[in-house]
Amino acid sequence: MRSFAALALGLLGSPAGLPLLARLAQDPDPVVRWHAAVALGDIGDPGGLDALRALANDHVPFTRAHTAIALAQIGDPAGIPVVERLTKDDVQRVAAISQAALRTLRG
């Protein structure tokens, strides 16, 4: 249910959902954290940067990959150092997705 709440907040696209998404980004369920990353990108507000910085350290690769995508969607240069670090991820797919996100961020 928390997972669907995260996605719904992203679909609504309102920055008013950022505080709840920040809490969901710390949820013990990896799917909830993944959906929180997706939603933060969908909202596209720099207010989600702190939650995404934390998610960049998640132990689940698909969450790290979607964190890079979300940071690219937000487009704030403050996300560049996080995405740069993710381009060196041990998981090749995360690194590749992060490289594409970095290209988007740099324009």
C-alpha positions as CSV (number, residue, x, y, z in Angstrom):
1,M,0.0,0.0,0.0
2,R,2.8,2.4,0.8
3,S,4.3,1.7,-2.5
4,F,1.2,2.7,-4.3
5,A,1.0,5.8,-2.2
6,A,4.4,6.8,-3.3
7,L,3.5,6.3,-7.0
8,A,0.3,8.2,-6.6
9,L,2.1,11.2,-5.1
10,G,4.4,11.2,-8.1
11,L,1.4,11.1,-10.5
12,L,-0.1,14.1,-8.6
13,G,3.1,16.0,-9.2
14,S,2.7,18.3,-6.3
15,P,5.6,19.3,-4.1
16,A,3.3,19.1,-1.2
17,G,4.0,15.3,-1.3
18,L,7.7,15.7,-0.7
19,P,7.7,15.3,3.1
20,L,5.8,12.0,2.8
21,L,8.1,10.8,0.0
22,A,11.1,11.7,2.1
23,R,9.8,9.3,4.8
24,L,8.9,6.7,2.2
25,A,12.5,6.9,0.9
26,Q,13.6,5.5,4.3
27,D,11.0,2.7,4.3
28,P,12.3,-0.8,5.1
29,D,10.6,-2.2,2.0
30,P,12.9,-1.8,-1.1
31,V,9.9,-1.5,-3.5
32,V,8.6,1.4,-1.5
33,R,12.0,3.1,-1.6
34,W,12.2,2.5,-5.4
35,H,8.8,4.0,-5.9
36,A,9.7,6.9,-3.8
37,A,12.7,7.6,-6.0
38,V,10.4,7.3,-9.1
39,A,7.9,9.7,-7.6
40,L,10.5,12.3,-6.6
41,G,11.7,12.4,-10.2
42,D,8.1,12.6,-11.4
43,I,7.5,15.6,-9.2
44,G,10.7,17.2,-10.4
45,D,11.2,19.6,-7.5
46,P,14.6,20.3,-6.0
47,G,13.0,19.8,-2.6
48,G,13.5,16.1,-3.2
49,L,17.3,16.3,-3.5
50,D,18.1,15.3,0.1
51,A,15.9,12.2,-0.1
52,L,17.5,11.2,-3.4
53,R,21.0,11.8,-2.0
54,A,20.2,9.3,0.7
55,L,18.7,6.8,-1.8
56,A,21.9,6.9,-3.9
57,N,23.4,4.8,-1.1
58,D,20.6,2.2,-1.1
59,H,21.8,-1.4,-1.2
60,V,19.3,-2.2,-4.0
61,P,20.7,-1.5,-7.4
62,F,17.4,-0.7,-9.1
63,T,16.8,2.0,-6.4
64,R,20.2,3.5,-7.1
65,A,19.5,3.5,-10.9
66,H,16.1,5.2,-10.5
67,T,17.7,7.7,-8.2
68,A,20.0,8.8,-11.0
69,I,17.0,9.0,-13.3
70,A,15.1,11.1,-10.8
71,L,18.0,13.5,-10.3
72,A,18.2,13.9,-14.1
73,Q,14.4,14.6,-14.2
74,I,14.8,17.3,-11.5
75,G,17.6,18.8,-13.5
76,D,19.2,20.7,-10.6
77,P,23.0,20.9,-10.9
78,A,23.2,20.1,-7.2
79,G,22.5,16.5,-8.2
80,I,25.5,16.2,-10.5
81,P,28.0,15.0,-7.8
82,V,25.6,12.2,-6.7
83,V,25.0,11.0,-10.3
84,E,28.8,11.3,-11.0
85,R,29.4,8.9,-8.1
86,L,26.7,6.5,-9.4
87,T,28.5,6.3,-12.8
88,K,31.2,4.4,-10.9
89,D,28.7,2.0,-9.3
90,D,29.8,-1.7,-9.0
91,V,26.7,-2.8,-10.8
92,Q,27.2,-2.2,-14.6
93,R,23.6,-1.4,-15.3
94,V,23.4,1.3,-12.5
95,A,26.6,2.8,-13.9
96,A,25.3,2.9,-17.4
97,I,21.9,4.4,-16.4
98,S,23.8,7.0,-14.3
99,Q,26.0,7.9,-17.3
100,A,22.9,8.6,-19.4
101,A,21.4,10.6,-16.5
102,L,24.6,12.6,-16.2
103,R,24.6,13.5,-19.9
104,T,21.0,14.7,-19.4
105,L,22.0,16.8,-16.3
106,R,24.9,18.4,-18.1
107,G,22.7,19.2,-21.2
